[in-house]
Amino acid sequence: MSILSYLHVVLTTRLAELRREGERGDSPVPTAVIIAGLVVVAMAVTALALTKADSWMTGIPDYTKPAK
């Protein structure tokens, strides 16, 4: 058997096995969408906490904003 025939048989056998396996995992797209959504929520929570802390700090008497 020549090497080309052998490679052809191996390749077609492997492709047939891959086609038979219906479940091959989750698509990366929904995972990326979930991660992006979690990042947006985390940024919103951080911004809200920063705003609340800043308003609390400005409510302190004799408060001067620190230099950056």
Backbone as a printed PyTorch tensor [residue, N CA C, xyz], in Angstrom:
tensor([[[  0.8450,  -1.1610,   0.0000],
         [  0.0000,   0.0000,   0.0000],
         [  0.8990,   1.2350,   0.0000]],

        [[  0.6220,   2.1350,  -0.8930],
         [  1.4480,   3.3320,  -0.9700],
         [  1.1120,   4.2700,   0.1860]],

        [[  1.9850,   5.2020,   0.4370],
         [  1.7970,   6.1440,   1.5330],
         [  0.5780,   7.0290,   1.3030]],

        [[  0.3150,   7.4110,   0.0560],
         [ -0.8540,   8.2400,  -0.2390],
         [ -2.1560,   7.4980,   0.0410]],

        [[ -2.2020,   6.2270,  -0.3100],
         [ -3.4090,   5.4420,  -0.0310],
         [ -3.6100,   5.3020,   1.4760]],

        [[ -2.5310,   5.0560,   2.1850],
         [ -2.6100,   4.9270,   3.6390],
         [ -3.1120,   6.2280,   4.2750]],

        [[ -2.5500,   7.3560,   3.8640],
         [ -2.9790,   8.6450,   4.4110],
         [ -4.4390,   8.9290,   4.0840]],

        [[ -4.8700,   8.5560,   2.8870],
         [ -6.2600,   8.7550,   2.4980],
         [ -7.1870,   7.9470,   3.3950]],

        [[ -6.8470,   6.6890,   3.6440],
         [ -7.6820,   5.8390,   4.4960],
         [ -7.7200,   6.3800,   5.9230]],

        [[ -6.5760,   6.7870,   6.4420],
         [ -6.5200,   7.3250,   7.8060],
         [ -7.3500,   8.5960,   7.9070]],

        [[ -7.2190,   9.4840,   6.9560],
         [ -7.9440,  10.7450,   6.9740],
         [ -9.4480,  10.5260,   6.8690]],

        [[ -9.8790,   9.6930,   5.9530],
         [-11.3250,   9.4600,   5.8040],
         [-11.9050,   8.7460,   7.0250]],

        [[-11.1400,   7.8500,   7.6220],
         [-11.6080,   7.1750,   8.8290],
         [-11.7620,   8.1690,   9.9680]],

        [[-10.7970,   9.0280,  10.1310],
         [-10.8600,  10.0230,  11.2120],
         [-12.0070,  11.0100,  10.9910]],

        [[-12.2070,  11.4670,   9.7750],
         [-13.3170,  12.3700,   9.4830],
         [-14.6610,  11.7040,   9.7410]],

        [[-14.7740,  10.4190,   9.4230],
         [-16.0190,   9.6940,   9.6870],
         [-16.2650,   9.6000,  11.1960]],

        [[-15.2080,   9.3830,  11.9770],
         [-15.3670,   9.3480,  13.4340],
         [-15.8220,  10.7040,  13.9680]],

        [[-15.2650,  11.7760,  13.4480],
         [-15.6450,  13.1070,  13.9010],
         [-17.0860,  13.4360,  13.5540]],

        [[-17.5580,  12.9640,  12.4120],
         [-18.9440,  13.2330,  12.0230],
         [-19.9250,  12.4710,  12.8990]],

        [[-19.5260,  11.2830,  13.3820],
         [-20.4100,  10.4820,  14.2170],
         [-20.6010,  11.0990,  15.5930]],

        [[-19.5990,  11.7910,  16.1020],
         [-19.6920,  12.3960,  17.4220],
         [-20.4960,  13.6970,  17.3060]],

        [[-21.7670,  13.6420,  17.7090],
         [-22.6380,  14.8010,  17.5660],
         [-22.3190,  15.9350,  18.5260]],

        [[-22.0350,  15.5900,  19.7780],
         [-21.7640,  16.6120,  20.7940],
         [-20.2640,  16.8360,  20.8970]],

        [[-19.8440,  18.0290,  20.5190],
         [-18.4120,  18.3380,  20.5590],
         [-18.1340,  19.5490,  21.4200]],

        [[-19.0130,  19.8410,  22.3740],
         [-18.7640,  20.9470,  23.2860],
         [-19.5610,  22.1820,  22.9240]],

        [[-19.3980,  23.1710,  23.7490],
         [-20.1130,  24.4200,  23.5780],
         [-19.3350,  25.3390,  22.6410]],

        [[-20.0640,  26.1390,  21.9120],
         [-19.4340,  27.1100,  21.0260],
         [-18.7770,  28.2070,  21.8680]],

        [[-17.6600,  28.7500,  21.4290],
         [-17.0110,  29.8020,  22.2150],
         [-17.7670,  31.1370,  22.1930]],

        [[-18.6900,  31.3040,  21.2650],
         [-19.4080,  32.5780,  21.1520],
         [-20.2920,  32.8480,  22.3750]],

        [[-21.1360,  31.9080,  22.8170],
         [-21.9360,  32.1980,  24.0170],
         [-21.0670,  32.4440,  25.2480]],

        [[-19.9660,  31.7270,  25.3590],
         [-19.0610,  31.9350,  26.4870],
         [-18.4830,  33.3390,  26.4470]],

        [[-18.0940,  33.8160,  25.2790],
         [-17.5450,  35.1680,  25.1460],
         [-18.6060,  36.2190,  25.4610]],

        [[-19.8370,  35.9730,  25.0700],
         [-20.9190,  36.9180,  25.3550],
         [-21.1760,  36.9830,  26.8620]],

        [[-21.1600,  35.8370,  27.5180],
         [-21.3590,  35.8090,  28.9680],
         [-20.2380,  36.5570,  29.6750]],

        [[-18.9990,  36.3220,  29.2580],
         [-17.8590,  36.9960,  29.8780],
         [-17.9480,  38.5030,  29.6500]],

        [[-18.3030,  38.9180,  28.4470],
         [-18.4360,  40.3500,  28.1650],
         [-19.5460,  40.9700,  29.0250]],

        [[-20.6330,  40.2560,  29.2080],
         [-21.7070,  40.7450,  30.0600],
         [-21.2600,  40.8840,  31.5070]],

        [[-20.5010,  39.9160,  31.9880],
         [-19.9940,  40.0020,  33.3590],
         [-19.0270,  41.1650,  33.5220]],

        [[-18.2330,  41.4400,  32.5030],
         [-17.3090,  42.5820,  32.5600],
         [-18.0940,  43.8880,  32.6260]],

        [[-19.1390,  44.0010,  31.8440],
         [-19.9610,  45.2190,  31.8540],
         [-20.6090,  45.4110,  33.2280]],

        [[-21.1250,  44.3330,  33.8020],
         [-21.7400,  44.4270,  35.1330],
         [-20.6980,  44.8140,  36.1760]],

        [[-19.5090,  44.2260,  36.0940],
         [-18.4430,  44.5590,  37.0520],
         [-18.0330,  46.0190,  36.9260]],

        [[-17.9630,  46.5250,  35.7060],
         [-17.6160,  47.9340,  35.5160],
         [-18.7040,  48.8400,  36.0890]],

        [[-19.9740,  48.4650,  35.9160],
         [-21.0750,  49.2730,  36.4480],
         [-21.0480,  49.2810,  37.9720]],

        [[-20.7960,  48.1270,  38.5820],
         [-20.7300,  48.0570,  40.0390],
         [-19.5580,  48.8840,  40.5570]],

        [[-18.4230,  48.8090,  39.8820],
         [-17.2560,  49.5830,  40.2830],
         [-17.5230,  51.0800,  40.1650]],

        [[-18.1430,  51.4900,  39.0780],
         [-18.4570,  52.9080,  38.8960],
         [-19.4520,  53.3810,  39.9570]],

        [[-20.4340,  52.5540,  40.2700],
         [-21.4030,  52.9160,  41.3040],
         [-20.7200,  53.0440,  42.6660]],

        [[-19.8430,  52.1060,  42.9920],
         [-19.1290,  52.1690,  44.2700],
         [-18.2280,  53.4000,  44.3280]],

        [[-17.5760,  53.7190,  43.2180],
         [-16.7140,  54.9020,  43.1790],
         [-17.5270,  56.1790,  43.3610]],

        [[-18.6720,  56.2480,  42.7180],
         [-19.5380,  57.4200,  42.8530],
         [-20.0500,  57.5660,  44.2820]],

        [[-20.4860,  56.4560,  44.8700],
         [-20.9820,  56.5040,  46.2530],
         [-19.8610,  56.9090,  47.2130]],

        [[-18.6730,  56.3610,  47.0340],
         [-17.5550,  56.6950,  47.9150],
         [-17.1530,  58.1530,  47.7470]],

        [[-17.1620,  58.6380,  46.5220],
         [-16.7960,  60.0320,  46.2800],
         [-17.8150,  60.9780,  46.9080]],

        [[-19.0960,  60.6650,  46.7820],
         [-20.1160,  61.5290,  47.3830],
         [-20.0510,  61.4500,  48.9070]],

        [[-19.7160,  60.3070,  49.4490],
         [-19.5680,  60.1810,  50.8940],
         [-18.3740,  61.0010,  51.3910]],

        [[-17.2650,  60.9420,  50.6270],
         [-16.0630,  61.6920,  51.0140],
         [-16.3050,  63.1990,  50.9280]],

        [[-17.0370,  63.6540,  49.9310],
         [-17.2920,  65.0930,  49.8170],
         [-18.2670,  65.5830,  50.8870]],

        [[-18.9940,  64.6780,  51.5240],
         [-19.9080,  65.0460,  52.5870],
         [-19.1990,  65.2710,  53.9180]],

        [[-17.9380,  64.9200,  54.0080],
         [-17.1780,  65.1010,  55.2430],
         [-16.8060,  66.5790,  55.3810]],

        [[-17.0210,  67.1730,  56.5570],
         [-16.6600,  68.5860,  56.7390],
         [-15.1500,  68.7980,  56.6150]],

        [[-14.7530,  69.9310,  56.0950],
         [-13.3500,  70.2940,  55.8720],
         [-12.6220,  69.3110,  54.9590]],

        [[-13.3370,  68.7860,  54.0000],
         [-12.7320,  67.8490,  53.0460],
         [-12.0940,  68.6060,  51.9040]],

        [[-10.8640,  68.2510,  51.5760],
         [-10.2160,  68.7850,  50.3700],
         [ -9.8490,  67.6200,  49.4910]],

        [[-10.1700,  67.7430,  48.2420],
         [ -9.9170,  66.6590,  47.3020],
         [ -8.4070,  66.4880,  47.1280]],

        [[ -7.8990,  65.2410,  47.2180],
         [ -6.4570,  65.0300,  47.0840],
         [ -5.9920,  65.3100,  45.6460]],

        [[ -4.7550,  65.7510,  45.5300],
         [ -4.1780,  66.0210,  44.1970],
         [ -3.8150,  64.6940,  43.5570]],

        [[ -3.9800,  64.6290,  42.2570],
         [ -3.6680,  63.3850,  41.5410],
         [ -2.2890,  63.4160,  40.9870]]])
